[in-house]
């Protein structure tokens, strides 16, 4: 990135420079998704908490409405007044740092947030499957791993200079594309091939929050929604397992939380790939207000929400981004201006073949369609 483009990119994250773009957010709500917040003392990598603090300071100083996710859904459904420029925060999975690092920050700024928890993880029955993959790749002393998955042998070389984190991510992506039972077998074979014994309980940096943490967070204004029991890609499960993952996660949350929110979060959450009408029907029968997705990232609107019976069960979110600058561009209208101009140019046929459209501010690589976490 050239110095000029970097300067322009940084400028478009300065509060006074973003104000002309706010009109682009009329009728649009930004639902932000985060995953892990960094906690170096426990070896947890993630978003720097200082970036979340700067984001919340920006929203308060610029008088953005920060509302609960349930308020957003009721407004989109027409049950409550519209809320232009509103921002709602969500976090996925239920890791311990969300209770110990994120929740106090949200409380400090009187900011509501909704955390979607994997109930089997909080119950101590499982630890997140992608954490197990990461743990194996980090701790093995083997130079080569050979693993069967979906009838194919996958050979991974650990001594070719590729960072182990990158190799782990590749393996995770393959896991998302096979039936859930096959994924779990592959992870077992991976650990065996790596000669790594997976602990029964996750190490401290992978630990979940407790149900006590859930209730303590609720006292600070945090709400909770279900994110399945074991975090499978639901489209890779049987009818029985899909139903079980939704029903049991909701039942466990209702048993432990004081006021669970009837909004679901799909694991991985890619529209058209990771869930479908089967899951929407289950949620509708349970009386859910709807569900949130992860990709494609976009803004929520009443028009979109009311466009079809299934639309409330596929409400888009936007990733927080790499830092507070990415976040500010997303919520302020800068990113949406870029999206509108890009679509306009493409529709007019003015973009050359292979040209992605105009780069308004040089942050196309930070567009929130690229989640900051390994797994949604």
N, C-alpha and C positions, 0 to 999 in steps of 0.2 A: 504494500500500500504506500503510495507516494505521500510525501509530507503534506501536500495540499489537500489530498483526499482525506487523510487522517485528521487534518485540522477541521475540515468541513464535517466529518463524521462526529468528532468531539463537540463541535459547535451545536449540532442538532440534538445534543443531549443536555444542553444548557437550558434551564427553565425559561428564561425570557425568549430564547430563540424558538422554543417549541410552541409558544402561545398562538401564533397564527395558524397552526395546524389543528387546533382543538376542535374547530368547527367540523372537521372530518369525522369526529367521533359521535356526532349527533345520531341517536338511534342505535348506537353500537356499545356493547359491553365487553370489557376485556376480562376474561377468566384466566388467571395466571396459574400455571402449574409449576411446582418445585418438587425436588426430591430430597437430596441430602444437603445439609449445611456442614461446613468444615468444622472439625473439632480436633486440632492437632494433638492435643493431650491424649486422645483415645485413638489416634491414628486414622481418623475419619476424614476422607477427602470429600469435597463438595463445594458449593457456593460459599464464598467468603461472607460471613455474617455482616461484615461492614457494608457489603453491597446491598444486602436486604435492608439494613438500617438507612442507607442513603436513599433507597427507593421509597421507603415509607416516609422519610422526611420530605421528599419531593412531593408525594401525593398530598400530604398534610399542608405543606406550604402553598401549593397550587390549588388547594381546595377541591380536590377530586373526591367524589362520593366513594367511600370504601364501604362496601356492603357485603352481607353474607351471601353465600351461594343460594340458599333457599330463597332469599329476597329476590335475587336475580331471576330464578326460575318462575316465581310467582308474577314478577313484572313482565317477563317475556310471554307468559300465558295470558296476560291481560287481567290478572287478578289483583294487581297493585299498580300504582302509577309508574310511568316510564322513568328511567334513570339514565339520562345521557352522561357519557364519559365515565360511567361507573366502573370500578375495578373490584373484582372478587379474587381472593387468594385460595388456592387449594394445594395440598401436598399429598403425595401418594406413598403407600406401603406401611407406615407406622414404625419407622426406625427410631431408636432412642434419641438421636440428635434432634428429631422434630419436637420432642417433648422438652428436652433440656436446653436447646439452643434457639430453635425457631419460636416456640410458644412464648417465652419471655419477651422476645422482641415484638411479636404481634401485640402482646398485652401492653407493652410500654407505649405503643402508639394507638391503643384502643382500636385495634384493627381486627375485625372478625376474620376467621379463616376456617376452612373445612378440611379435615384430614381424612383420607380414605385409607382404611386399615385392612390388612390381610389377617383375618381373625385367627387362623391356625398358627400363624407366626406369633401373634400375641399370646396365644394359648400355650406356646412352647412345643407344639406338635411338629413343626417344621421350621427350617430356616430358609430364607429366600433362595430359590434354586440358582439364580445368577451369582449370588454371593458364594455359593459352594463352588461354582465354576471358577470364579476369581481366586478363591482360596487355593484350589488345586494348582492352578497355573502359577501362583506366586510361590508356593512352598515345595513343589516337586524338584527333585534333583536329576530327574531323567532328562536326556537330551532329545528324545523323540517319543511321541505318544501315538499309539494306534488304537482307534476307537471305531466300533461299528455303530452306525446310526441309520435307521430306515433301510437296512440291507446293504448299505455302502460302507466301505472302510475309509475312514478319514485319518490321514497321517499328518501329524503336526510336528514340525521340527522346531526345537526351542533354542538351537544354537546357530541360527542363520542371521542373527542381528535384528530380527523383528522384535519390538518390545512385547513383553509377555502380556501386558494389558491389551494390546491390539490383537494378539492371538486369542485371548480370552473372549474379546468382543466378537470375533469371527465365529467362534464356537457357539456363543450365545445366539447369534443370528441364525445359525443352522438349527439350533434347538427350537426356535420359534416356528419353524416350518414343518415340523413333524408332529404326529399325534402325541398327546401329553404323556401317555404311558411310555412311548418310545423315547421321549426326551429324558424322562427320569431314569430309564435303563441306561441311556447313553452317559448320563452324569455318573452313575455308579461305575460303569466301565472306564470312564475317564479317570476316576479316582484310583481304581485298581491298576490301570496302566501306568499311572503316575506314581504309584506306590505311596499314596497319601491317604492317611486315615482321617476321614471327616469326623470331627467331634459331634457328639449327639446334640449338643447345644452350640449355638453360634458363638464365636469369639466376641470379645467386648465390642469391637468396632462394627460388628454386624448385628448386635443385639437389638431386639425390638423394645419399644416402650411397653410398659405393663398396663394392665387394666386400671390399676391405681393411678398411673400417669394420665390415662384417658380422663378419668373423673377430675383429676387436678387441673387438667387443661380446660375441661368444660367450665370449671369455676372461673377461668380467665377469659371466657368468651369464645373458646374454640368449640366447633361442632365436629361430629364424626359421621362418616358414611361408609358403607361396605365396599370392599375391594376384592371379594371372593375369600375362600378359605385357604387356598394354596397358591394362588396367582398363576393359574394356567392361562394360556391363550384359549379363550372359550371356544373358538371355532375349531380347535384341535381336540375337543372333548366329545364324548358321547352325549346323547340327549339327557341321560340320567345324571352324568357328572355335571353338565352345565346347570341343570336345575338344582342339584345339590350345592354347588359352589355359590349360587345366588341365595337360595333359601337359608342355608345354614349360616352363611356369613351375616345375613340380616338378623337371623334369630339370635346369634351370639352377641351381636352389637346391641340389640334391643335388651338383652339380659344384663349387659355390663354398663352401657352408657345411660346417662340420665335422660338425654333427649336426642336420640339418633336422628339423622336427617335422611329422609326417604329419597335419596339421590345416589345412584350407583356409579362406580368408576370401573370401566373395562380394563383388565390387564393388557398392557401394550397399546391397545386402543386405536388401532388403525382402521379407519372406516373402510368397509367393503372387504376386509381381510380377516379381522380378529374377532368379529362378532356379527350377528345378523338378526333377522326377524325372530328367530327362536328365542334369543335372549330378551329382545324387546317385549315379546309376548309374556314371558315369565315376569318381567318387571311390571308390566301393565296389570297383570292379575294380582300382584302384591300391592298395588296401589301406589307405586312409586311416582314421584313427580317427573322423573326422567333420569338421564345418565349423561356422563361426560366422556369425551374421547381425547386422544392425544394427537392424532394426525388424520387429515391435514390441519395445521394450525390456522385458526381464523377467529374472527370476532363473532360474538353471539348477537342476534337481532330478533326482535319480535316476529318480523316477517318470516325469517327462517324457522323459528321455533314453531310457528303456527302453520307451516306450509304443508304438513301431512301428519297423519296420526303417529307415525314413527319418529318424526323430527325431534320431539322432546327427548328421545332416547339416543340422540346422537349430537349432543351440543358440543361445539368445538372449544378448545382452550388454546392458550398461547404459552409457550415455554418462557420462563423468566429471562433466559438468555445468559450470556457469559458473564455479564457484570451489570451494574446499575445503569450504565449508559444504554445498553441494549434494551433494558426494561423501559427506560424513559421513552425511547423512540417507539416502543410498541404501544404504550398506553396513551401517548400524547397526540397521536394522529400522524406522526412522521412516517411510520411504517405503512399505515393505511394509505397515505397519499402516494407512496411509492407503488403500492399494489394497484391502486386505481389507475395511475398513469401507465404502468406497465401493461395492464389489461387493455387500456385504451389504444396504446400503440400497436399491440398485437392484433386487436380487432380491426384496426384501420389498415393492417397489412404493411405498416411502415417498418417493422422490425425486419432486418435481414435474416435469411435462414441461419439458424444456429445462434442468433443474437438473443440473449435472455431479456432484452429490454433495457430501458434507461437505468443507470446506477445513480440514484438520487444522491446518495451520501456515502457510498463506498462501504456499506455494511452488509452487502448481499450475503456474505458468508456467515453473518450472524442472524439472518432471518430466522425467527422462531419456528422453523420446520425441522430444525436439527436439535433434538433434545440434548440437554447438557448432561443427562444421566446415561448410564449404560443401558438400563432397561426401564421402560416406562412403568 
